[in-house]
Amino acid sequence: MTADTIIRARIDSGTKQRAVEALSAMGLSLSDAIRMLMLRIAEERRLPFELKVPTYEETGGAGGRATQRVENGEDLFRDLEH
């Protein structure tokens, strides 16, 4: 298969450097890794890893603030005023 398309992606330089170092230790280039990722996606029609949305608890909930449940809009606005 002839490689005839160029893919460009933006990423911060620190992440790129860490990835290049990790891949180099495996004997791979960044282009090799991207090619392998794209081939896997094309063949399996899915990402080769699990995507997970963190839960409320995993993200620290309300950022450490106290929360409470209100019954209606009036109660909400009353609580916001105090």
N, CA, C and O atoms as CSV, one atom per row, in Angstrom:
chain,resi,resn,atom,element,x,y,z
A,1,MET,N,N,0.839,-1.165,0.000
A,1,MET,CA,C,0.000,0.000,0.000
A,1,MET,C,C,0.893,1.240,0.000
A,1,MET,O,O,1.780,1.364,0.844
A,2,THR,N,N,0.667,2.144,-0.927
A,2,THR,CA,C,1.472,3.350,-1.051
A,2,THR,C,C,0.975,4.426,-0.093
A,2,THR,O,O,-0.219,4.723,-0.045
A,3,ALA,N,N,1.890,5.000,0.660
A,3,ALA,CA,C,1.537,6.110,1.551
A,3,ALA,C,C,1.530,7.383,0.720
A,3,ALA,O,O,2.586,7.916,0.382
A,4,ASP,N,N,0.329,7.872,0.387
A,4,ASP,CA,C,0.240,9.029,-0.507
A,4,ASP,C,C,-0.548,10.196,0.082
A,4,ASP,O,O,-0.884,11.138,-0.637
A,5,THR,N,N,-0.845,10.145,1.376
A,5,THR,CA,C,-1.596,11.210,2.021
A,5,THR,C,C,-0.858,11.665,3.272
A,5,THR,O,O,-0.295,10.853,4.007
A,6,ILE,N,N,-0.869,12.961,3.502
A,6,ILE,CA,C,-0.228,13.525,4.689
A,6,ILE,C,C,-1.315,13.929,5.678
A,6,ILE,O,O,-2.312,14.544,5.301
A,7,ILE,N,N,-1.115,13.579,6.942
A,7,ILE,CA,C,-2.032,13.955,8.011
A,7,ILE,C,C,-1.315,14.950,8.913
A,7,ILE,O,O,-0.170,14.732,9.310
A,8,ARG,N,N,-2.002,16.045,9.232
A,8,ARG,CA,C,-1.437,17.041,10.147
A,8,ARG,C,C,-2.316,17.110,11.384
A,8,ARG,O,O,-3.543,17.081,11.289
A,9,ALA,N,N,-1.683,17.201,12.536
A,9,ALA,CA,C,-2.432,17.316,13.793
A,9,ALA,C,C,-1.692,18.263,14.725
A,9,ALA,O,O,-0.462,18.304,14.733
A,10,ARG,N,N,-2.435,19.013,15.497
A,10,ARG,CA,C,-1.835,19.915,16.485
A,10,ARG,C,C,-1.842,19.242,17.851
A,10,ARG,O,O,-2.839,18.657,18.274
A,11,ILE,N,N,-0.697,19.341,18.532
A,11,ILE,CA,C,-0.554,18.778,19.874
A,11,ILE,C,C,0.534,19.575,20.581
A,11,ILE,O,O,1.423,20.123,19.929
A,12,ASP,N,N,0.474,19.646,21.898
A,12,ASP,CA,C,1.497,20.420,22.602
A,12,ASP,C,C,2.846,19.713,22.493
A,12,ASP,O,O,2.919,18.487,22.407
A,13,SER,N,N,3.897,20.504,22.498
A,13,SER,CA,C,5.238,19.970,22.239
A,13,SER,C,C,5.692,18.981,23.307
A,13,SER,O,O,6.419,18.035,23.001
A,14,GLY,N,N,5.276,19.186,24.553
A,14,GLY,CA,C,5.670,18.260,25.615
A,14,GLY,C,C,5.110,16.865,25.402
A,14,GLY,O,O,5.818,15.870,25.559
A,15,THR,N,N,3.840,16.799,25.046
A,15,THR,CA,C,3.207,15.503,24.791
A,15,THR,C,C,3.852,14.828,23.592
A,15,THR,O,O,4.118,13.626,23.614
A,16,LYS,N,N,4.103,15.606,22.547
A,16,LYS,CA,C,4.738,15.031,21.355
A,16,LYS,C,C,6.099,14.449,21.718
A,16,LYS,O,O,6.422,13.331,21.316
A,17,GLN,N,N,6.897,15.196,22.475
A,17,GLN,CA,C,8.236,14.730,22.822
A,17,GLN,C,C,8.179,13.455,23.655
A,17,GLN,O,O,8.956,12.528,23.423
A,18,ARG,N,N,7.266,13.401,24.622
A,18,ARG,CA,C,7.132,12.192,25.442
A,18,ARG,C,C,6.712,11.004,24.592
A,18,ARG,O,O,7.204,9.894,24.790
A,19,ALA,N,N,5.805,11.230,23.645
A,19,ALA,CA,C,5.359,10.149,22.759
A,19,ALA,C,C,6.499,9.681,21.865
A,19,ALA,O,O,6.690,8.479,21.680
A,20,VAL,N,N,7.258,10.624,21.309
A,20,VAL,CA,C,8.392,10.272,20.439
A,20,VAL,C,C,9.402,9.430,21.215
A,20,VAL,O,O,9.919,8.442,20.693
A,21,GLU,N,N,9.683,9.818,22.458
A,21,GLU,CA,C,10.639,9.064,23.276
A,21,GLU,C,C,10.120,7.654,23.570
A,21,GLU,O,O,10.869,6.682,23.474
A,22,ALA,N,N,8.843,7.546,23.927
A,22,ALA,CA,C,8.261,6.231,24.224
A,22,ALA,C,C,8.265,5.347,22.985
A,22,ALA,O,O,8.615,4.169,23.057
A,23,LEU,N,N,7.875,5.916,21.853
A,23,LEU,CA,C,7.844,5.142,20.607
A,23,LEU,C,C,9.241,4.731,20.175
A,23,LEU,O,O,9.446,3.614,19.700
A,24,SER,N,N,10.194,5.625,20.339
A,24,SER,CA,C,11.581,5.321,19.980
A,24,SER,C,C,12.094,4.128,20.785
A,24,SER,O,O,12.816,3.282,20.257
A,25,ALA,N,N,11.720,4.064,22.055
A,25,ALA,CA,C,12.125,2.934,22.897
A,25,ALA,C,C,11.526,1.623,22.395
A,25,ALA,O,O,12.051,0.545,22.675
A,26,MET,N,N,10.422,1.721,21.649
A,26,MET,CA,C,9.783,0.534,21.071
A,26,MET,C,C,10.253,0.281,19.648
A,26,MET,O,O,9.806,-0.669,19.005
A,27,GLY,N,N,11.154,1.125,19.151
A,27,GLY,CA,C,11.636,0.968,17.787
A,27,GLY,C,C,10.676,1.504,16.740
A,27,GLY,O,O,10.725,1.090,15.582
A,28,LEU,N,N,9.800,2.422,17.136
A,28,LEU,CA,C,8.800,2.978,16.218
A,28,LEU,C,C,8.966,4.484,16.082
A,28,LEU,O,O,9.457,5.158,16.987
A,29,SER,N,N,8.550,4.990,14.942
A,29,SER,CA,C,8.513,6.436,14.742
A,29,SER,C,C,7.099,6.926,15.019
A,29,SER,O,O,6.168,6.131,15.141
A,30,LEU,N,N,6.951,8.226,15.116
A,30,LEU,CA,C,5.626,8.804,15.288
A,30,LEU,C,C,4.746,8.465,14.088
A,30,LEU,O,O,3.564,8.163,14.251
A,31,SER,N,N,5.310,8.514,12.894
A,31,SER,CA,C,4.563,8.144,11.686
A,31,SER,C,C,4.117,6.687,11.733
A,31,SER,O,O,2.998,6.367,11.334
A,32,ASP,N,N,4.991,5.798,12.221
A,32,ASP,CA,C,4.617,4.380,12.360
A,32,ASP,C,C,3.398,4.239,13.266
A,32,ASP,O,O,2.455,3.519,12.939
A,33,ALA,N,N,3.423,4.927,14.405
A,33,ALA,CA,C,2.334,4.813,15.374
A,33,ALA,C,C,1.030,5.355,14.804
A,33,ALA,O,O,-0.026,4.747,14.985
A,34,ILE,N,N,1.094,6.483,14.124
A,34,ILE,CA,C,-0.114,7.057,13.525
A,34,ILE,C,C,-0.654,6.130,12.448
A,34,ILE,O,O,-1.863,5.918,12.359
A,35,ARG,N,N,0.229,5.578,11.632
A,35,ARG,CA,C,-0.183,4.645,10.582
A,35,ARG,C,C,-0.861,3.422,11.193
A,35,ARG,O,O,-1.901,2.980,10.702
A,36,MET,N,N,-0.279,2.869,12.264
A,36,MET,CA,C,-0.863,1.698,12.922
A,36,MET,C,C,-2.229,2.037,13.520
A,36,MET,O,O,-3.159,1.235,13.433
A,37,LEU,N,N,-2.354,3.219,14.124
A,37,LEU,CA,C,-3.635,3.642,14.686
A,37,LEU,C,C,-4.694,3.749,13.599
A,37,LEU,O,O,-5.802,3.239,13.762
A,38,MET,N,N,-4.368,4.399,12.502
A,38,MET,CA,C,-5.328,4.584,11.417
A,38,MET,C,C,-5.732,3.250,10.791
A,38,MET,O,O,-6.905,3.043,10.479
A,39,LEU,N,N,-4.774,2.347,10.607
A,39,LEU,CA,C,-5.092,1.026,10.055
A,39,LEU,C,C,-6.041,0.266,10.975
A,39,LEU,O,O,-6.991,-0.364,10.509
A,40,ARG,N,N,-5.788,0.323,12.265
A,40,ARG,CA,C,-6.636,-0.381,13.231
A,40,ARG,C,C,-8.049,0.182,13.231
A,40,ARG,O,O,-9.023,-0.570,13.252
A,41,ILE,N,N,-8.160,1.505,13.209
A,41,ILE,CA,C,-9.484,2.134,13.157
A,41,ILE,C,C,-10.206,1.726,11.879
A,41,ILE,O,O,-11.391,1.396,11.915
A,42,ALA,N,N,-9.504,1.747,10.757
A,42,ALA,CA,C,-10.117,1.390,9.474
A,42,ALA,C,C,-10.585,-0.065,9.464
A,42,ALA,O,O,-11.658,-0.366,8.941
A,43,GLU,N,N,-9.788,-0.967,10.037
A,43,GLU,CA,C,-10.137,-2.385,10.030
A,43,GLU,C,C,-11.244,-2.726,11.019
A,43,GLU,O,O,-12.142,-3.505,10.700
A,44,GLU,N,N,-11.186,-2.149,12.218
A,44,GLU,CA,C,-12.138,-2.514,13.270
A,44,GLU,C,C,-13.325,-1.561,13.365
A,44,GLU,O,O,-14.310,-1.849,14.046
A,45,ARG,N,N,-13.225,-0.429,12.679
A,45,ARG,CA,C,-14.280,0.593,12.686
A,45,ARG,C,C,-14.612,1.067,14.095
A,45,ARG,O,O,-15.770,1.317,14.430
A,46,ARG,N,N,-13.572,1.185,14.910
A,46,ARG,CA,C,-13.707,1.694,16.275
A,46,ARG,C,C,-12.328,2.133,16.752
A,46,ARG,O,O,-11.313,1.791,16.145
A,47,LEU,N,N,-12.301,2.889,17.835
A,47,LEU,CA,C,-11.016,3.253,18.424
A,47,LEU,C,C,-10.440,2.038,19.142
A,47,LEU,O,O,-11.193,1.266,19.736
A,48,PRO,N,N,-9.133,1.853,19.102
A,48,PRO,CA,C,-8.531,0.676,19.732
A,48,PRO,C,C,-8.328,0.836,21.241
A,48,PRO,O,O,-7.479,0.166,21.829
A,49,PHE,N,N,-9.094,1.711,21.855
A,49,PHE,CA,C,-9.050,1.898,23.296
A,49,PHE,C,C,-10.411,2.406,23.746
A,49,PHE,O,O,-11.202,2.899,22.941
A,50,GLU,N,N,-10.673,2.279,25.035
A,50,GLU,CA,C,-11.975,2.673,25.574
A,50,GLU,C,C,-11.997,4.166,25.859
A,50,GLU,O,O,-11.073,4.704,26.469
A,51,LEU,N,N,-13.052,4.827,25.418
A,51,LEU,CA,C,-13.272,6.219,25.782
A,51,LEU,C,C,-14.179,6.233,26.992
A,51,LEU,O,O,-15.197,5.542,27.020
A,52,LYS,N,N,-13.817,7.012,27.982
A,52,LYS,CA,C,-14.600,7.030,29.206
A,52,LYS,C,C,-14.851,8.469,29.627
A,52,LYS,O,O,-13.933,9.288,29.666
A,53,VAL,N,N,-16.093,8.760,29.938
A,53,VAL,CA,C,-16.447,10.062,30.484
A,53,VAL,C,C,-16.392,9.925,31.999
A,53,VAL,O,O,-17.075,9.069,32.560
A,54,PRO,N,N,-15.588,10.754,32.678
A,54,PRO,CA,C,-15.477,10.621,34.129
A,54,PRO,C,C,-16.807,10.909,34.829
A,54,PRO,O,O,-17.595,11.747,34.388
A,55,THR,N,N,-17.029,10.203,35.912
A,55,THR,CA,C,-18.252,10.417,36.683
A,55,THR,C,C,-18.137,11.693,37.506
A,55,THR,O,O,-17.059,12.272,37.637
A,56,TYR,N,N,-19.249,12.111,38.046
A,56,TYR,CA,C,-19.302,13.296,38.905
A,56,TYR,C,C,-18.313,13.152,40.062
A,56,TYR,O,O,-17.605,14.101,40.396
A,57,GLU,N,N,-18.265,11.971,40.671
A,57,GLU,CA,C,-17.369,11.737,41.796
A,57,GLU,C,C,-15.905,11.779,41.367
A,57,GLU,O,O,-15.064,12.317,42.088
A,58,GLU,N,N,-15.595,11.214,40.197
A,58,GLU,CA,C,-14.212,11.174,39.716
A,58,GLU,C,C,-13.667,12.561,39.403
A,58,GLU,O,O,-12.460,12.786,39.488
A,59,THR,N,N,-14.535,13.481,39.045
A,59,THR,CA,C,-14.082,14.833,38.712
A,59,THR,C,C,-14.070,15.748,39.923
A,59,THR,O,O,-13.796,16.942,39.796
A,60,GLY,N,N,-14.362,15.206,41.093
A,60,GLY,CA,C,-14.375,16.035,42.284
A,60,GLY,C,C,-15.722,16.688,42.520
A,60,GLY,O,O,-15.834,17.633,43.300
A,61,GLY,N,N,-16.726,16.191,41.857
A,61,GLY,CA,C,-18.077,16.698,42.072
A,61,GLY,C,C,-18.215,18.174,41.795
A,61,GLY,O,O,-17.921,18.646,40.697
A,62,ALA,N,N,-18.656,18.885,42.784
A,62,ALA,CA,C,-18.921,20.318,42.636
A,62,ALA,C,C,-17.696,21.141,43.002
A,62,ALA,O,O,-17.826,22.292,43.420
A,63,GLY,N,N,-16.528,20.576,42.854
A,63,GLY,CA,C,-15.314,21.327,43.155
A,63,GLY,C,C,-15.142,21.603,44.640
A,63,GLY,O,O,-14.550,22.610,45.028
A,64,GLY,N,N,-15.665,20.702,45.473
A,64,GLY,CA,C,-15.515,20.862,46.907
A,64,GLY,C,C,-16.577,21.741,47.547
A,64,GLY,O,O,-16.589,21.900,48.768
A,65,ARG,N,N,-17.457,22.308,46.759
A,65,ARG,CA,C,-18.514,23.159,47.308
A,65,ARG,C,C,-19.661,22.297,47.816
A,65,ARG,O,O,-19.923,21.210,47.302
A,66,ALA,N,N,-20.332,22.809,48.832
A,66,ALA,CA,C,-21.513,22.116,49.352
A,66,ALA,C,C,-22.634,22.225,48.328
A,66,ALA,O,O,-22.812,23.270,47.701
A,67,THR,N,N,-23.377,21.161,48.163
A,67,THR,CA,C,-24.496,21.175,47.225
A,67,THR,C,C,-25.757,20.753,47.949
A,67,THR,O,O,-25.703,20.084,48.981
A,68,GLN,N,N,-26.883,21.147,47.404
A,68,GLN,CA,C,-28.161,20.698,47.941
A,68,GLN,C,C,-29.166,20.646,46.814
A,68,GLN,O,O,-29.009,21.315,45.793
A,69,ARG,N,N,-30.194,19.850,47.004
A,69,ARG,CA,C,-31.239,19.705,45.999
A,69,ARG,C,C,-32.389,20.636,46.372
A,69,ARG,O,O,-32.747,20.757,47.544
A,70,VAL,N,N,-32.963,21.291,45.365
A,70,VAL,CA,C,-34.120,22.158,45.593
A,70,VAL,C,C,-35.326,21.567,44.884
A,70,VAL,O,O,-35.189,20.816,43.919
A,71,GLU,N,N,-36.499,21.912,45.371
A,71,GLU,CA,C,-37.733,21.348,44.833
A,71,GLU,C,C,-38.268,22.106,43.628
A,71,GLU,O,O,-38.943,21.528,42.776
A,72,ASN,N,N,-37.969,23.400,43.556
A,72,ASN,CA,C,-38.540,24.204,42.471
A,72,ASN,C,C,-37.693,25.450,42.227
A,72,ASN,O,O,-36.732,25.710,42.950
A,73,GLY,N,N,-38.055,26.209,41.212
A,73,GLY,CA,C,-37.312,27.406,40.841
A,73,GLY,C,C,-37.302,28.464,41.922
A,73,GLY,O,O,-36.295,29.144,42.118
A,74,GLU,N,N,-38.430,28.614,42.635
A,74,GLU,CA,C,-38.492,29.607,43.714
A,74,GLU,C,C,-37.446,29.313,44.774
A,74,GLU,O,O,-36.741,30.216,45.225
A,75,ASP,N,N,-37.344,28.049,45.173
A,75,ASP,CA,C,-36.353,27.663,46.176
A,75,ASP,C,C,-34.939,27.907,45.662
A,75,ASP,O,O,-34.067,28.347,46.411
A,76,LEU,N,N,-34.719,27.623,44.396
A,76,LEU,CA,C,-33.401,27.836,43.810
A,76,LEU,C,C,-33.010,29.303,43.895
A,76,LEU,O,O,-31.915,29.623,44.359
A,77,PHE,N,N,-33.887,30.199,43.455
A,77,PHE,CA,C,-33.563,31.623,43.477
A,77,PHE,C,C,-33.425,32.142,44.908
A,77,PHE,O,O,-32.588,33.004,45.173
A,78,ARG,N,N,-34.233,31.628,45.828
A,78,ARG,CA,C,-34.115,32.026,47.232
A,78,ARG,C,C,-32.735,31.625,47.760
A,78,ARG,O,O,-32.084,32.413,48.447
A,79,ASP,N,N,-32.290,30.417,47.447
A,79,ASP,CA,C,-30.974,29.960,47.901
A,79,ASP,C,C,-29.848,30.748,47.249
A,79,ASP,O,O,-28.824,31.001,47.884
A,80,LEU,N,N,-30.020,31.138,45.995
A,80,LEU,CA,C,-28.982,31.902,45.310
A,80,LEU,C,C,-28.827,33.297,45.898
A,80,LEU,O,O,-27.736,33.867,45.860
A,81,GLU,N,N,-29.898,33.849,46.438
A,81,GLU,CA,C,-29.842,35.182,47.033
A,81,GLU,C,C,-29.081,35.185,48.346
A,81,GLU,O,O,-28.587,36.233,48.763
A,82,HIS,N,N,-28.974,34.054,49.002
A,82,HIS,CA,C,-28.322,34.005,50.326
A,82,HIS,C,C,-26.928,33.531,50.233
A,82,HIS,O,O,-26.241,33.431,51.249
